[in-house]
C-alpha cells in the first residue's frame, strides 16, 4: 500500500517499480454508458468523470450501482457506450486493468470451509503475487482489517462483520490503486457499520488508495467521502465534491450548556427568531449582531456555548426533491 501522495507505506513491502505510476486525472470515465437486460434499462447513457479520492456512489436499490461496478471491472459488457478505469478501456483491457483494482462485492460469496489466511493468500496468488509475498501481505492485510488474531479460524464461524472484513482484505491484498466497494456495511449493526466506515476512511486517507463506495445510505457518504455521485434509474442525477452538497446555510446553529429555555426567551425578547431542533437552537443569520446577541445572552445567563456555527445542509435534504422528481417522472 502507498501512503498519501503515492509513496509506499509501511503496511506492505514496497511494490515493484514497474507497478508505480501516477493516477490519471480521472480514475473512472464513462460516455453514454448503457446496459439493458431485455426490456429493463439498468444504465441509461451514463456520463461520469470521477477524480482520485474517496467517492460515494449513492442511489436506491436497483439504481444501477452494482451493474456499473461489473462493467467497470470488465466483467459485464455494456450494451452501448464506453468506459475507462485508470486509463484502461474496460472492454478491451479488462484482465490488465484488474491487477490494479480491488473489488468488494455486496453479497456473501466466501467459502466457509477455509480460514481467512488461506482464502486471502489464495486471492493474492491469483492476483500474481509469489508465495512468500502473498503470505506476508495476507498477514499484514488481515492485521489492517482487524482479523489477525482470528486469521486461522474457518470463515464459516465468522460473524457478519468479520466476513465483511475478509471481503475487504481480499480486495486489498494485491496493493490496488483503486477499490470498488459495493455496500460495505451491508448487514452490519450500528457499531459494526461505524467500524467498517472508519476502516474505509483510513484505507483511503492513510494509504492513498482511491475508493468508489456504493451505498444507499447518505449518512455514510457524509462521514467518509470527498466526492458524491448520485444515480437513479441508471441515470446521473448529480455529481460533485461533498462540500458543494453540504455548503453552509443561512441558519446559525447554537448548542449551550445551561438553561437553554431562558436563552431562547432572552433572544426572542431581543426580536430574534429562534427555533428548536432537538438540543440545538436555530437562528437566521442576518448579520454579526446575531452572533453578538447570542454571545452576550449566553454570558448573561452563565450558559456555556458548546457549538456556534452556520448549519450545513444535509445530503438527505438536498436529494429528497431530486429523487422524488425522478420517481414521479418514472
N, C-alpha and C positions, 0 to 999 in steps of 0.2 A: 504494500500500500504506500501511497505517497502522502506527504504532509501538505499543508497549504502551499499553493503555487506549483505543485507537481514534484516537489523534492521528495525523495524516498523517506519514509517514516521508519521508526524503529520497530513497528509491529511485525513486519516481514523482512527477510533479506532483500537487498536492492534487486529489482528486476534486471533482466538482460538489457544492455544499452540499446539493443536492436528494437526493444519494445517502448523506449522512451520517445515521446513526441509531444508536440503542442496540440492541445484541443482546438478544433475548428471554432469559428465564431458561433456557429450553431451546432449543437450536438444532435439535434433532430430537425429535419426539414421535410415537409410534405407539400405536394402540389396537386390539387384536385383528387386527393386520395379517396377512392370509393371502393366499398366492398358490399356486395349483395349476396344474400343467401336465399335463392329463389325469389320470392316477392318481397322479402324483407331487406331493407337497406340498413346495414349496420353502421357504415361510414358514408357520408354524403359530401363529396367534393371538399374534403378537409384540407385546409391550408394552414400549416404550422411552421414556426421557426423558433425553436427553443434554445436559449443560450445555456452555457455551462452553469452549474449551481444545483440547487435543490428545487425542483419544480413539482408543484402539486397538480395532478390531472384529476379534476373533480367533475363528477356527474352522477346522476342517479343510476341505480342498477339497470342495465340494458342500454346505457347511453353510448356504448361502443368502446369503452376503455380497454377491455381485455382483447377485443378484436384488433384494436390499434396496436397493442403490445405484440401480438402474434405476427402482425405484418411487419413491424419494425424489427423483429428478430429474424425475419426471413423464413418463418415457419408457415405462413399463410400468404398466398399471392393475392394482390389486390385485383379487383375487377377492372379498375382503371386508375390512372394517376401514378405518381411516383413518390418514393420515399428514400431519404438518405439518413444514415445514422453514423456519426463520427466521420462523415465524408464518404462513406461507403454506400453504394447503391444496393439496397436490400434485396432487390430482385435478382441481381447477378453476382453479388459478393457476400451472400449470407454466411457461408462457412468461415470466410476470412474475418468477417465482422464479429462473429460470436466469440472469438478468442478475447475480445476487448470488452465484452458486455456480460453482466451478470443478471440473472432473472430469478425473481422470487414469485412463484405462481400463487394465485389466490387459494386454490383448493388443496386439501390434504393429498399429497402424492408421494409420501415417504414409505420406504419398505420397513415393515415393523420388526423383521427378524434379524436385523443387523444393528450394530452400535452406531452412534453418531460419528465416531472416529472412522469406522470402516466406510460409511457412506460418504462422508465429506472427502476423505482421501481418495475414494474411487472417482468422485466428481472432479477432483484436482487432476488425477491421471488422465481422465477423459479430455480435460482441457489442455493436455500436453505437458504437464509437469512431470519430471522424472520422479522415481520412487522416493528418494531421500527428501527432495524438495517438497513433494506432495505431503509427506508425513509431517515435516516441520511446519509447513503452512497450515496444515489441518489443526495441529495443536495450538498454534497462535491464533487462528481464526476462532476456534471454539473458546479460547480464553477471552477473546474480544467480545463474543456474544454472550458470555456468562455461563458456558456449559462445560468448562474444563474439568470440574470435579465430577461431572456426570457423564463424561465422554465415552465410557466403556459400557454403559447400560444400553440394552436394546431399546430402539426407538419406540416400540410398542408400549413401553412402560412410561413414556414421557407424557406430561400434561400438554394441553393445547399450546400454552405459552412456550414451552420448551421446544415443541415441534416447529413453531414459527421461527424460533431462533436457529434451529437446524437448517430450515429453508434459507434463512438469511446467510448462514455460514457457507452453504454450498454455492450461493451466488457470489460470495466474496473471495473464496479461497484461491482463485486463479489471478487475483490482483487486477480486477477490471477497471476500465476508465469510466464506465457508465453502468449504473444499476437501474433496472426496471423492477419496481416493487408493486405488486398487484394486491391491494387491500392488505397491507402487512399486519394490521391489527385485527383481522377477521377472527371472530370467535373469542376474543380476549375480554377479561373483565376490566374494570376501570384501572386497577393497579397495573395489570399486565399491559394495557394499552399505553399507559404513561411510560413504562419501562421500554417498550418497543419504540415509541416515538423518540425517547431520549437516545436510544441506540442508533436509530436512523440519523438523528441530528448530529451525533458525534462522528458517525461514519463519514458524513458529508463534510462537516466543518474541519475535523482534525486530520483527515487523510486526503482531502481534496478530490474525492470521488463525486462525480456528478450523479444525481439521482432524479429519476422521474417516478413519482409515487402516486399511484391511482387510489382514490378513495371517494366515498360518497359523504364523508363527514367533514364539514367545513372547518370545524374546530381543529382538526388535525393539521389542516393546511396552515392555519394561522400560527400554530406552535412550531412548525418545522421548516416551512418553505420560504424561498426567496421569490419565486415566480408562481403564477397561477394560470392554468389553462382550464377553461370551463367548456365542456361539450355536452350536448343534449341531442338525442336522436341522431347521433353521428355527425352533428354539425357543430362548428365552433361558435360559441356564444360570445366569449370574451377571453382576452389574454393580456398579460402584462405583469409588471413587478407587484409583489404583495403590497408594497407601500402605496401604490396607486389605488388599490382596492380598499385600504383601511386608513385613508387620509384623515387628518384631524377635522372634526366638525366644528360648528359654531356654538357648541354646548360645553360649558365648564363642568367638570366632574369633581365633586368635593367629598372627601371622606374624613371624618373627625372622630376623635376620642372624647367623650363627654356628652353633654346634654344637647344632642342634635335637634331635638324639638324646640328648645329655646333658641338655638341658632336660626332655625327656619323662621321663627316668629320675628326675630330681630331683623333678618334680611327682608322679609316681606314688609315689615314696618318701614323699611327704607325704600320701598317701592320696587323691589326686585321680585321677579317671578321665579319661584323655587318649586321644583317637583322632586318626588322621591322615586328612586329605583333601587329597592332593597335597602342596603346600608349606605347608598350613595345619594347625594343631593345634586341635582342638575339645575344649572342656571344658564340662560342665554348670555353669550359673551358679546357685550355691547361696548366694550372699551376697557381701559385699565382701571377705571373706577370700580368695576365689578370685583376685580381681584383685590383691590384695596378694601372694599367693603367687607368681603369675606374674611380677609386677614384681621381687620380691626374688630369685627364682631366676634370672631373666634377668640381673639386675645382678651376681649372684654368679658367673655363668659368662661375663660380659662379652659377652652377646648383645644386639644392638641390636633393640629392638622396632619393627617396621615397621607392624604393624596390631594393634590390641587393641580389639575391638568385639563387640557382640552380632551374631550371624549373622542375616541376613534370609532369610526364606522365599523360594524361587524360584517364579515363576509356574508353571513346568512341574511342580514338585512338588505345587502346590495343585490344578491342574486335572486331573492324571492320574486320580485316583479318580472325578471327576465325568464325565470323558469316557468312561472305561471303563464306568461305570454306564449312561451313555446308550447306548453301543454294545450292552451286554448287554440293555437294555430293548428295543432295536430287533430 
